[in-house]
């Protein structure tokens, strides 16, 4: 996990916190997992995207999405899960 103003090689002298993903970042990540380019995500594509973002239970999260195909709804749902930059 990356932290603001820190890297693995540097010695951080102040507390650093994970940086939450923004909605545009979430949207770009989800779009990158749209394998067939149809603008919609299958359950498997969504599970892969959630795993990539660090979900510990991507299958459960994907099942909780009301309509996994609608990109705007997915962006809102995933953004509310508060994944951080990793």
Biopython code that builds the backbone (N, CA, C, O; Angstrom):
import numpy as np
from Bio.PDB.StructureBuilder import StructureBuilder

atoms = [
    (1, "UNK", "N", (0.840, -1.163, 0.000)),
    (1, "UNK", "CA", (0.000, 0.000, 0.000)),
    (1, "UNK", "C", (0.896, 1.241, 0.000)),
    (1, "UNK", "O", (1.812, 1.350, 0.815)),
    (2, "UNK", "N", (0.632, 2.160, -0.906)),
    (2, "UNK", "CA", (1.390, 3.401, -0.944)),
    (2, "UNK", "C", (0.779, 4.420, -0.003)),
    (2, "UNK", "O", (-0.436, 4.462, 0.187)),
    (3, "UNK", "N", (1.607, 5.213, 0.564)),
    (3, "UNK", "CA", (1.156, 6.252, 1.463)),
    (3, "UNK", "C", (1.669, 7.588, 0.960)),
    (3, "UNK", "O", (2.730, 7.667, 0.341)),
    (4, "UNK", "N", (0.915, 8.621, 1.227)),
    (4, "UNK", "CA", (1.297, 9.955, 0.800)),
    (4, "UNK", "C", (2.644, 10.319, 1.409)),
    (4, "UNK", "O", (2.866, 10.126, 2.605)),
    (5, "UNK", "N", (3.545, 10.847, 0.577)),
    (5, "UNK", "CA", (4.873, 11.322, 0.988)),
    (5, "UNK", "C", (5.768, 10.218, 1.558)),
    (5, "UNK", "O", (6.718, 10.518, 2.282)),
    (6, "UNK", "N", (5.494, 8.984, 1.254)),
    (6, "UNK", "CA", (6.316, 7.884, 1.767)),
    (6, "UNK", "C", (6.624, 6.914, 0.644)),
    (6, "UNK", "O", (5.856, 6.786, -0.310)),
    (7, "UNK", "N", (7.719, 6.253, 0.760)),
    (7, "UNK", "CA", (8.027, 5.132, -0.119)),
    (7, "UNK", "C", (8.716, 4.077, 0.719)),
    (7, "UNK", "O", (9.152, 4.350, 1.838)),
    (8, "UNK", "N", (8.812, 2.895, 0.190)),
    (8, "UNK", "CA", (9.421, 1.812, 0.959)),
    (8, "UNK", "C", (10.884, 2.090, 1.257)),
    (8, "UNK", "O", (11.394, 1.663, 2.293)),
    (9, "UNK", "N", (11.564, 2.795, 0.370)),
    (9, "UNK", "CA", (12.991, 3.033, 0.554)),
    (9, "UNK", "C", (13.282, 4.242, 1.440)),
    (9, "UNK", "O", (14.347, 4.313, 2.053)),
    (10, "UNK", "N", (12.352, 5.192, 1.516)),
    (10, "UNK", "CA", (12.613, 6.382, 2.323)),
    (10, "UNK", "C", (12.217, 6.133, 3.774)),
    (10, "UNK", "O", (11.411, 5.254, 4.078)),
    (11, "UNK", "N", (12.794, 6.914, 4.638)),
    (11, "UNK", "CA", (12.438, 6.831, 6.051)),
    (11, "UNK", "C", (11.473, 7.970, 6.338)),
    (11, "UNK", "O", (11.854, 9.140, 6.361)),
    (12, "UNK", "N", (10.249, 7.613, 6.551)),
    (12, "UNK", "CA", (9.199, 8.595, 6.778)),
    (12, "UNK", "C", (9.309, 9.103, 8.216)),
    (12, "UNK", "O", (9.330, 8.309, 9.157)),
    (13, "UNK", "N", (9.379, 10.418, 8.383)),
    (13, "UNK", "CA", (9.521, 10.999, 9.713)),
    (13, "UNK", "C", (8.198, 11.504, 10.261)),
    (13, "UNK", "O", (8.147, 11.984, 11.394)),
    (14, "UNK", "N", (7.134, 11.407, 9.488)),
    (14, "UNK", "CA", (5.819, 11.839, 9.958)),
    (14, "UNK", "C", (4.806, 10.751, 9.667)),
    (14, "UNK", "O", (5.056, 9.845, 8.870)),
    (15, "UNK", "N", (3.670, 10.849, 10.316)),
    (15, "UNK", "CA", (2.634, 9.857, 10.084)),
    (15, "UNK", "C", (2.083, 10.020, 8.678)),
    (15, "UNK", "O", (1.833, 11.133, 8.215)),
    (16, "UNK", "N", (1.902, 8.907, 8.019)),
    (16, "UNK", "CA", (1.370, 8.900, 6.663)),
    (16, "UNK", "C", (0.094, 8.061, 6.649)),
    (16, "UNK", "O", (-0.033, 7.078, 7.379)),
    (17, "UNK", "N", (-0.829, 8.466, 5.815)),
    (17, "UNK", "CA", (-2.116, 7.791, 5.769)),
    (17, "UNK", "C", (-2.427, 7.352, 4.343)),
    (17, "UNK", "O", (-2.014, 8.009, 3.388)),
    (18, "UNK", "N", (-3.153, 6.245, 4.194)),
    (18, "UNK", "CA", (-3.565, 5.817, 2.859)),
    (18, "UNK", "C", (-4.411, 6.913, 2.207)),
    (18, "UNK", "O", (-5.179, 7.601, 2.879)),
    (19, "UNK", "N", (-4.261, 7.064, 0.903)),
    (19, "UNK", "CA", (-5.002, 8.078, 0.167)),
    (19, "UNK", "C", (-6.187, 7.400, -0.521)),
    (19, "UNK", "O", (-5.986, 6.503, -1.340)),
    (20, "UNK", "N", (-7.424, 7.812, -0.203)),
    (20, "UNK", "CA", (-8.594, 7.187, -0.835)),
    (20, "UNK", "C", (-8.623, 7.462, -2.339)),
    (20, "UNK", "O", (-8.193, 8.518, -2.803)),
    (21, "UNK", "N", (-9.137, 6.493, -3.082)),
    (21, "UNK", "CA", (-9.315, 6.685, -4.513)),
    (21, "UNK", "C", (-10.421, 7.699, -4.769)),
    (21, "UNK", "O", (-11.409, 7.748, -4.035)),
    (22, "UNK", "N", (-10.256, 8.500, -5.802)),
    (22, "UNK", "CA", (-11.301, 9.440, -6.207)),
    (22, "UNK", "C", (-12.261, 8.720, -7.159)),
    (22, "UNK", "O", (-11.943, 7.643, -7.664)),
    (23, "UNK", "N", (-13.436, 9.314, -7.403)),
    (23, "UNK", "CA", (-14.388, 8.708, -8.332)),
    (23, "UNK", "C", (-13.793, 8.545, -9.738)),
    (23, "UNK", "O", (-13.977, 7.494, -10.352)),
    (24, "UNK", "N", (-13.081, 9.562, -10.267)),
    (24, "UNK", "CA", (-12.481, 9.355, -11.599)),
    (24, "UNK", "C", (-11.454, 8.214, -11.614)),
    (24, "UNK", "O", (-11.352, 7.495, -12.608)),
    (25, "UNK", "N", (-10.705, 8.043, -10.540)),
    (25, "UNK", "CA", (-9.746, 6.932, -10.469)),
    (25, "UNK", "C", (-10.482, 5.596, -10.456)),
    (25, "UNK", "O", (-10.094, 4.661, -11.156)),
    (26, "UNK", "N", (-11.542, 5.511, -9.661)),
    (26, "UNK", "CA", (-12.339, 4.285, -9.592)),
    (26, "UNK", "C", (-12.904, 3.961, -10.977)),
    (26, "UNK", "O", (-12.865, 2.813, -11.420)),
    (27, "UNK", "N", (-13.425, 4.983, -11.651)),
    (27, "UNK", "CA", (-14.003, 4.762, -12.978)),
    (27, "UNK", "C", (-12.951, 4.252, -13.966)),
    (27, "UNK", "O", (-13.224, 3.331, -14.736)),
    (28, "UNK", "N", (-11.755, 4.841, -13.951)),
    (28, "UNK", "CA", (-10.695, 4.385, -14.855)),
    (28, "UNK", "C", (-10.298, 2.941, -14.565)),
    (28, "UNK", "O", (-10.060, 2.162, -15.488)),
    (29, "UNK", "N", (-10.226, 2.590, -13.292)),
    (29, "UNK", "CA", (-9.876, 1.211, -12.932)),
    (29, "UNK", "C", (-10.958, 0.253, -13.420)),
    (29, "UNK", "O", (-10.654, -0.771, -14.032)),
    (30, "UNK", "N", (-12.220, 0.586, -13.148)),
    (30, "UNK", "CA", (-13.305, -0.296, -13.574)),
    (30, "UNK", "C", (-13.333, -0.426, -15.097)),
    (30, "UNK", "O", (-13.521, -1.525, -15.620)),
    (31, "UNK", "N", (-13.148, 0.678, -15.806)),
    (31, "UNK", "CA", (-13.144, 0.629, -17.270)),
    (31, "UNK", "C", (-11.995, -0.225, -17.800)),
    (31, "UNK", "O", (-12.125, -0.866, -18.842)),
    (32, "UNK", "N", (-10.887, -0.233, -17.092)),
    (32, "UNK", "CA", (-9.747, -1.035, -17.554)),
    (32, "UNK", "C", (-10.027, -2.538, -17.446)),
    (32, "UNK", "O", (-9.351, -3.337, -18.095)),
    (33, "UNK", "N", (-11.008, -2.928, -16.642)),
    (33, "UNK", "CA", (-11.355, -4.340, -16.494)),
    (33, "UNK", "C", (-12.502, -4.757, -17.421)),
    (33, "UNK", "O", (-12.935, -5.909, -17.395)),
    (34, "UNK", "N", (-12.987, -3.830, -18.230)),
    (34, "UNK", "CA", (-14.021, -4.136, -19.220)),
    (34, "UNK", "C", (-13.339, -4.799, -20.414)),
    (34, "UNK", "O", (-12.955, -4.126, -21.370)),
    (35, "UNK", "N", (-13.192, -6.107, -20.351)),
    (35, "UNK", "CA", (-12.387, -6.865, -21.325)),
    (35, "UNK", "C", (-12.909, -6.786, -22.759)),
    (35, "UNK", "O", (-12.118, -6.726, -23.699)),
    (36, "UNK", "N", (-14.231, -6.784, -22.936)),
    (36, "UNK", "CA", (-14.767, -6.785, -24.298)),
    (36, "UNK", "C", (-15.116, -5.381, -24.799)),
    (36, "UNK", "O", (-15.574, -5.229, -25.931)),
    (37, "UNK", "N", (-14.905, -4.354, -23.968)),
    (37, "UNK", "CA", (-15.097, -2.975, -24.399)),
    (37, "UNK", "C", (-16.535, -2.558, -24.632)),
    (37, "UNK", "O", (-16.788, -1.613, -25.379)),
    (38, "UNK", "N", (-17.489, -3.248, -24.003)),
    (38, "UNK", "CA", (-18.893, -2.904, -24.218)),
    (38, "UNK", "C", (-19.416, -1.849, -23.240)),
    (38, "UNK", "O", (-20.586, -1.472, -23.305)),
    (39, "UNK", "N", (-18.558, -1.372, -22.337)),
    (39, "UNK", "CA", (-18.981, -0.346, -21.384)),
    (39, "UNK", "C", (-19.721, -0.899, -20.183)),
    (39, "UNK", "O", (-20.247, -0.132, -19.377)),
    (40, "UNK", "N", (-19.772, -2.198, -20.049)),
    (40, "UNK", "CA", (-20.441, -2.860, -18.925)),
    (40, "UNK", "C", (-19.494, -3.900, -18.349)),
    (40, "UNK", "O", (-18.642, -4.433, -19.059)),
    (41, "UNK", "N", (-19.643, -4.186, -17.064)),
    (41, "UNK", "CA", (-18.798, -5.192, -16.421)),
    (41, "UNK", "C", (-19.621, -6.422, -16.081)),
    (41, "UNK", "O", (-20.725, -6.319, -15.546)),
    (42, "UNK", "N", (-19.078, -7.571, -16.391)),
    (42, "UNK", "CA", (-19.687, -8.830, -15.946)),
    (42, "UNK", "C", (-19.328, -9.009, -14.472)),
    (42, "UNK", "O", (-18.491, -8.285, -13.934)),
    (43, "UNK", "N", (-19.967, -9.975, -13.833)),
    (43, "UNK", "CA", (-19.635, -10.245, -12.423)),
    (43, "UNK", "C", (-18.160, -10.620, -12.282)),
    (43, "UNK", "O", (-17.502, -10.188, -11.336)),
    (44, "UNK", "N", (-17.636, -11.418, -13.214)),
    (44, "UNK", "CA", (-16.231, -11.833, -13.140)),
    (44, "UNK", "C", (-15.301, -10.634, -13.330)),
    (44, "UNK", "O", (-14.303, -10.511, -12.619)),
    (45, "UNK", "N", (-15.614, -9.758, -14.273)),
    (45, "UNK", "CA", (-14.796, -8.554, -14.478)),
    (45, "UNK", "C", (-14.818, -7.678, -13.233)),
    (45, "UNK", "O", (-13.789, -7.135, -12.831)),
    (46, "UNK", "N", (-15.999, -7.543, -12.622)),
    (46, "UNK", "CA", (-16.124, -6.747, -11.402)),
    (46, "UNK", "C", (-15.338, -7.377, -10.260)),
    (46, "UNK", "O", (-14.666, -6.665, -9.514)),
    (47, "UNK", "N", (-15.409, -8.699, -10.109)),
    (47, "UNK", "CA", (-14.639, -9.383, -9.060)),
    (47, "UNK", "C", (-13.147, -9.151, -9.251)),
    (47, "UNK", "O", (-12.425, -8.918, -8.281)),
    (48, "UNK", "N", (-12.682, -9.212, -10.490)),
    (48, "UNK", "CA", (-11.265, -8.983, -10.775)),
    (48, "UNK", "C", (-10.863, -7.553, -10.427)),
    (48, "UNK", "O", (-9.789, -7.328, -9.869)),
    (49, "UNK", "N", (-11.717, -6.589, -10.754)),
    (49, "UNK", "CA", (-11.427, -5.187, -10.458)),
    (49, "UNK", "C", (-11.388, -4.953, -8.948)),
    (49, "UNK", "O", (-10.501, -4.259, -8.451)),
    (50, "UNK", "N", (-12.334, -5.521, -8.227)),
    (50, "UNK", "CA", (-12.371, -5.360, -6.772)),
    (50, "UNK", "C", (-11.153, -6.000, -6.118)),
    (50, "UNK", "O", (-10.583, -5.442, -5.180)),
    (51, "UNK", "N", (-10.755, -7.165, -6.607)),
    (51, "UNK", "CA", (-9.546, -7.814, -6.095)),
    (51, "UNK", "C", (-8.326, -6.924, -6.341)),
    (51, "UNK", "O", (-7.481, -6.769, -5.459)),
    (52, "UNK", "N", (-8.238, -6.348, -7.526)),
    (52, "UNK", "CA", (-7.133, -5.458, -7.875)),
    (52, "UNK", "C", (-7.067, -4.255, -6.916)),
    (52, "UNK", "O", (-5.982, -3.799, -6.556)),
    (53, "UNK", "N", (-8.241, -3.753, -6.512)),
    (53, "UNK", "CA", (-8.282, -2.586, -5.623)),
    (53, "UNK", "C", (-8.075, -2.956, -4.157)),
    (53, "UNK", "O", (-8.043, -2.078, -3.295)),
    (54, "UNK", "N", (-7.935, -4.246, -3.870)),
    (54, "UNK", "CA", (-7.611, -4.648, -2.507)),
    (54, "UNK", "C", (-8.748, -5.205, -1.685)),
    (54, "UNK", "O", (-8.612, -5.355, -0.471)),
    (55, "UNK", "N", (-9.862, -5.513, -2.311)),
    (55, "UNK", "CA", (-10.982, -6.084, -1.567)),
    (55, "UNK", "C", (-10.582, -7.444, -1.003)),
    (55, "UNK", "O", (-9.974, -8.262, -1.693)),
    (56, "UNK", "N", (-10.929, -7.669, 0.244)),
    (56, "UNK", "CA", (-10.649, -8.953, 0.874)),
    (56, "UNK", "C", (-11.724, -9.977, 0.530)),
    (56, "UNK", "O", (-11.510, -11.181, 0.671)),
    (57, "UNK", "N", (-12.878, -9.495, 0.079)),
    (57, "UNK", "CA", (-13.990, -10.374, -0.282)),
    (57, "UNK", "C", (-14.603, -9.909, -1.615)),
    (57, "UNK", "O", (-15.756, -9.478, -1.643)),
    (58, "UNK", "N", (-13.847, -9.992, -2.712)),
    (58, "UNK", "CA", (-14.355, -9.469, -3.988)),
    (58, "UNK", "C", (-15.616, -10.182, -4.483)),
    (58, "UNK", "O", (-16.471, -9.550, -5.104)),
    (59, "UNK", "N", (-15.747, -11.473, -4.222)),
    (59, "UNK", "CA", (-16.957, -12.193, -4.658)),
    (59, "UNK", "C", (-18.185, -11.653, -3.946)),
    (59, "UNK", "O", (-19.232, -11.455, -4.562)),
    (60, "UNK", "N", (-18.057, -11.416, -2.653)),
    (60, "UNK", "CA", (-19.176, -10.890, -1.876)),
    (60, "UNK", "C", (-19.516, -9.475, -2.323)),
    (60, "UNK", "O", (-20.687, -9.141, -2.503)),
    (61, "UNK", "N", (-18.489, -8.638, -2.503)),
    (61, "UNK", "CA", (-18.716, -7.257, -2.957)),
    (61, "UNK", "C", (-19.392, -7.243, -4.325)),
    (61, "UNK", "O", (-20.308, -6.453, -4.554)),
    (62, "UNK", "N", (-18.951, -8.103, -5.226)),
    (62, "UNK", "CA", (-19.548, -8.156, -6.566)),
    (62, "UNK", "C", (-21.014, -8.581, -6.469)),
    (62, "UNK", "O", (-21.860, -8.070, -7.203)),
    (63, "UNK", "N", (-21.312, -9.510, -5.569)),
    (63, "UNK", "CA", (-22.696, -9.959, -5.396)),
    (63, "UNK", "C", (-23.564, -8.860, -4.802)),
    (63, "UNK", "O", (-24.770, -8.837, -5.046)),
    (64, "UNK", "N", (-22.984, -7.950, -4.031)),
    (64, "UNK", "CA", (-23.738, -6.869, -3.404)),
    (64, "UNK", "C", (-24.100, -5.759, -4.392)),
    (64, "UNK", "O", (-25.034, -4.994, -4.148)),
    (65, "UNK", "N", (-23.371, -5.666, -5.500)),
    (65, "UNK", "CA", (-23.669, -4.650, -6.503)),
    (65, "UNK", "C", (-25.044, -4.966, -7.099)),
    (65, "UNK", "O", (-25.274, -6.075, -7.582)),
    (66, "UNK", "N", (-25.950, -3.993, -7.063)),
    (66, "UNK", "CA", (-27.313, -4.240, -7.528)),
    (66, "UNK", "C", (-27.363, -4.595, -9.008)),
    (66, "UNK", "O", (-28.011, -5.567, -9.397)),
    (67, "UNK", "N", (-26.683, -3.812, -9.828)),
    (67, "UNK", "CA", (-26.666, -4.059, -11.269)),
    (67, "UNK", "C", (-25.228, -3.930, -11.732)),
    (67, "UNK", "O", (-24.780, -2.830, -12.054)),
    (68, "UNK", "N", (-24.493, -5.040, -11.772)),
    (68, "UNK", "CA", (-23.060, -4.959, -12.022)),
    (68, "UNK", "C", (-22.680, -4.383, -13.380)),
    (68, "UNK", "O", (-21.519, -4.037, -13.595)),
    (69, "UNK", "N", (-23.632, -4.271, -14.297)),
    (69, "UNK", "CA", (-23.291, -3.775, -15.620)),
    (69, "UNK", "C", (-23.257, -2.262, -15.742)),
    (69, "UNK", "O", (-22.495, -1.742, -16.556)),
    (70, "UNK", "N", (-24.038, -1.545, -14.977)),
    (70, "UNK", "CA", (-24.158, -0.095, -15.116)),
    (70, "UNK", "C", (-22.945, 0.602, -14.505)),
    (70, "UNK", "O", (-22.766, 0.596, -13.287)),
    (71, "UNK", "N", (-22.114, 1.200, -15.354)),
    (71, "UNK", "CA", (-20.836, 1.763, -14.926)),
    (71, "UNK", "C", (-20.990, 2.859, -13.879)),
    (71, "UNK", "O", (-20.273, 2.844, -12.878)),
    (72, "UNK", "N", (-21.902, 3.810, -14.076)),
    (72, "UNK", "CA", (-22.046, 4.910, -13.110)),
    (72, "UNK", "C", (-22.461, 4.403, -11.732)),
    (72, "UNK", "O", (-21.976, 4.892, -10.711)),
    (73, "UNK", "N", (-23.363, 3.418, -11.709)),
    (73, "UNK", "CA", (-23.781, 2.836, -10.429)),
    (73, "UNK", "C", (-22.625, 2.096, -9.768)),
    (73, "UNK", "O", (-22.450, 2.161, -8.551)),
    (74, "UNK", "N", (-21.842, 1.396, -10.575)),
    (74, "UNK", "CA", (-20.687, 0.669, -10.037)),
    (74, "UNK", "C", (-19.651, 1.626, -9.468)),
    (74, "UNK", "O", (-19.095, 1.378, -8.398)),
    (75, "UNK", "N", (-19.389, 2.718, -10.180)),
    (75, "UNK", "CA", (-18.416, 3.700, -9.698)),
    (75, "UNK", "C", (-18.848, 4.219, -8.327)),
    (75, "UNK", "O", (-18.035, 4.297, -7.406)),
    (76, "UNK", "N", (-20.103, 4.567, -8.195)),
    (76, "UNK", "CA", (-20.622, 5.079, -6.918)),
    (76, "UNK", "C", (-20.496, 4.024, -5.815)),
    (76, "UNK", "O", (-20.048, 4.330, -4.710)),
    (77, "UNK", "N", (-20.890, 2.788, -6.117)),
    (77, "UNK", "CA", (-20.828, 1.705, -5.131)),
    (77, "UNK", "C", (-19.388, 1.449, -4.684)),
    (77, "UNK", "O", (-19.109, 1.381, -3.487)),
    (78, "UNK", "N", (-18.479, 1.308, -5.645)),
    (78, "UNK", "CA", (-17.084, 1.000, -5.312)),
    (78, "UNK", "C", (-16.442, 2.170, -4.589)),
    (78, "UNK", "O", (-15.674, 1.966, -3.649)),
    (79, "UNK", "N", (-16.743, 3.395, -5.011)),
    (79, "UNK", "CA", (-16.181, 4.578, -4.357)),
    (79, "UNK", "C", (-16.611, 4.630, -2.887)),
    (79, "UNK", "O", (-15.819, 5.011, -2.026)),
    (80, "UNK", "N", (-17.848, 4.254, -2.599)),
    (80, "UNK", "CA", (-18.344, 4.259, -1.212)),
    (80, "UNK", "C", (-17.663, 3.199, -0.354)),
    (80, "UNK", "O", (-17.708, 3.279, 0.874)),
    (81, "UNK", "N", (-17.038, 2.217, -0.976)),
    (81, "UNK", "CA", (-16.305, 1.191, -0.225)),
    (81, "UNK", "C", (-14.963, 1.718, 0.293)),
    (81, "UNK", "O", (-14.307, 1.052, 1.093)),
    (82, "UNK", "N", (-14.558, 2.887, -0.149)),
    (82, "UNK", "CA", (-13.356, 3.609, 0.289)),
    (82, "UNK", "C", (-12.086, 2.768, 0.135)),
    (82, "UNK", "O", (-11.392, 2.489, 1.113)),
    (83, "UNK", "N", (-11.798, 2.376, -1.087)),
    (83, "UNK", "CA", (-10.516, 1.737, -1.363)),
    (83, "UNK", "C", (-9.448, 2.821, -1.432)),
    (83, "UNK", "O", (-9.740, 3.969, -1.769)),
    (84, "UNK", "N", (-8.233, 2.459, -1.118)),
    (84, "UNK", "CA", (-7.136, 3.421, -1.103)),
    (84, "UNK", "C", (-6.128, 3.126, -2.205)),
    (84, "UNK", "O", (-6.106, 2.030, -2.765)),
    (85, "UNK", "N", (-5.303, 4.109, -2.508)),
    (85, "UNK", "CA", (-4.268, 3.931, -3.509)),
    (85, "UNK", "C", (-3.309, 2.864, -3.022)),
    (85, "UNK", "O", (-2.825, 2.916, -1.892)),
    (86, "UNK", "N", (-3.037, 1.892, -3.891)),
    (86, "UNK", "CA", (-2.105, 0.831, -3.507)),
    (86, "UNK", "C", (-1.123, 0.556, -4.621)),
    (86, "UNK", "O", (-0.258, -0.308, -4.482)),
]
sb = StructureBuilder()
sb.init_structure("model")
sb.init_model(0)
sb.init_chain("A")
sb.init_seg("    ")
for serial, (resi, resn, name, xyz) in enumerate(atoms, 1):
    if name == "N":
        sb.init_residue(resn, " ", resi, " ")
    sb.init_atom(name, np.array(xyz, "f"), 0.0, 1.0, " ", f" {name:<3s}", serial, name[0])
structure = sb.get_structure()
